[in-house]
Amino acid sequence: MTRSFETSTFATAPATAKPPNMRRKTIGSALLGLVVVLCADCGEARHVYKLATALKQEFAPVEVGVMLTDGVILTVTVADSVLVVGSCETQVGGAMRVGRFLRDHDARIDSLLAVNVAFAPGSKGPAIAPRNARLPIRFNPARVAAGLAPSDSTSAVSSCKAFEELNS
């Protein structure tokens, strides 16, 4: 009676396999590397959190969200059912108020490429859908840092109305 044995590559460890304690060191090093990479942006996350907290306190009871994209584009979203359906002038007025707040409370504003203020329906009150979605109102960070002027408001209203005309 002849027996045949098959060998499986899954059953035997290769000759170059690392001992168990060596595997733990490699996993530990990889985990440490991951923590270092994740914490590289901790300063930005802390900055965004502090800014969001200050904006929420300033604009309470309106909900406000803050997002920093690639460390260079700051977007503040104001969740207000009244503002979201407001005229271009009303939204730009709200955006100017946010811009003035940022100038007074964000020392890093000069290092950004753009500052956007967007409006979304709020979660409180009746659900009101905007007639047409609008683009966020965009400001040059240097202008925000220097203090927004009436010409910035006029320019933002013009852009908003031009976008509305394209979509009507």
N, C-alpha and C positions, 0 to 999 in steps of 0.2 A: 504494500500500500504506500503510495507516494503522496506526500503532502506538498502542496505548493503554498508558498507564503508571498503575499504581495506587500510591498513596502509603500507606505504612504508618506508623502512629503509633509503632511499635516501632523503625523505622529512623532516625527523626530525633529529635534531642534537643529538648526544649522550650526556648523562649527564656529561661526562667528557670533553666536548669540551672546548677549551680555548677561552677566550674572544678575540675580534679582536686585541686589543693592545698587548696582550700576544703573539699572533701569530707573530706580527711584530717584537717583541723582539727576538723570537726564530729564525726567518728568518734572522734578523740582526746579531745575534750571529753566525749562520751558515755561513753567507757571510763573516764575519770578520775572522772566522776560515779558510775559503777557501783562503782568501787573504794572511793570514799568511803562509799557506802551500805553496802557489804559490811563495811567496817572499822568502821563504827559499832558493830557488835556484837562486835568483836574482844575488847573487855574482858570481856564476858560469856563468850565462847568460852574465853578464857584462864582465867577463873575456874572454869568447869565442868571444864576439863581438869585444872587443879591439884587441884580437889576430887576428881575421879575417880581421879587418880593416888594421892592420899593414902588414899582409901577402899580402893583395891585393895591397897595396902601393908598397911593395918591388918587387912583381912579375908582376906588370902591364906591358903590357895589358892582361896578362894571367889571367883567372878567377880562383879564389881560394876559396874553401869552408872549413869551420872548423866545426867539430862536436865533442862534448864531450859526451861519453856514460857512464852513471852511475857514472859520476865524475871521472872515472879512465882510460878510453881509449880515447885518443885523435886521431882523424882521420883528416888529411888534404887532401883534394881532389884538385888536380891540373887539371883544364880543359884545356887541350892543345892538339889539333888534331895532332900535330907533335910528341909530347912525347908519346901519347897513342899508337902509332904504332911503336915507337922506340924500339931499342934492349934493352935487360936487362941492359946492361952497361949504356945506355943512361938514362933509367928510374932511375937506382940507383944513377947516377950522380945528377939528379934532386932531388931525395929524400934526398941525402946527403946535398944538398944546403938548402932544407927545414929544415933538422935537425940542421944545423949550425945556421940558423935563429932562430929556436926555442930556442936553447941554449942561444943565446944572448938576446932574448926578452921575455922569459917565465920563471919567477921565480918559478912557480909551477911544473915544469917538473919532479922534483924528486918524487912528490906525486902520479904520474900516474903508472899504471901497464903496459901500452903499448903505443907506438907512431906509428901510421900507416900513410903511405903516399900512396895515391891511385891516379891513373890517369884515366881521363875520356875524351871523345871527347869534344873539345871546341865548343862553339856556333857560333864563328866567323870563317869565311873561309869555305872551302869545307868540307862537311861531309865525314869523313874517318872512316870507322869501323875497329877496330882492328881485326887482324887475329884470335887471340885467346885471350880471357879475361885472365888477370893475377890477382893474389892475390895482395892486397896492400903490400907494402914493410914495414916490421915491424922492429922497433928499440926498444931496451931496453932503457927506460927513463934515467936510471943511466948512460948509455953510451952516450946518447945525452947530458946530463948535463955535463959530463966530457969532452966531445968533441969527435966526431966520428973520428975513426982512419981508415987507409987504410984496416985493417983487417975487419972492419964492412962493408966496401964496397965489399970486396971480398966475405964475407959470404952472403951478400944480393944478389949479382949476382949469386952465386952458388945456392941459394934457388930458385931464379927466373928461372934459367935454368932447375933445377930439376922439377919444376912445369910444365914448357913447355914440357919437355920430357914425363911426365905422361899424358899430354893431347894431344900429337901428334900421 
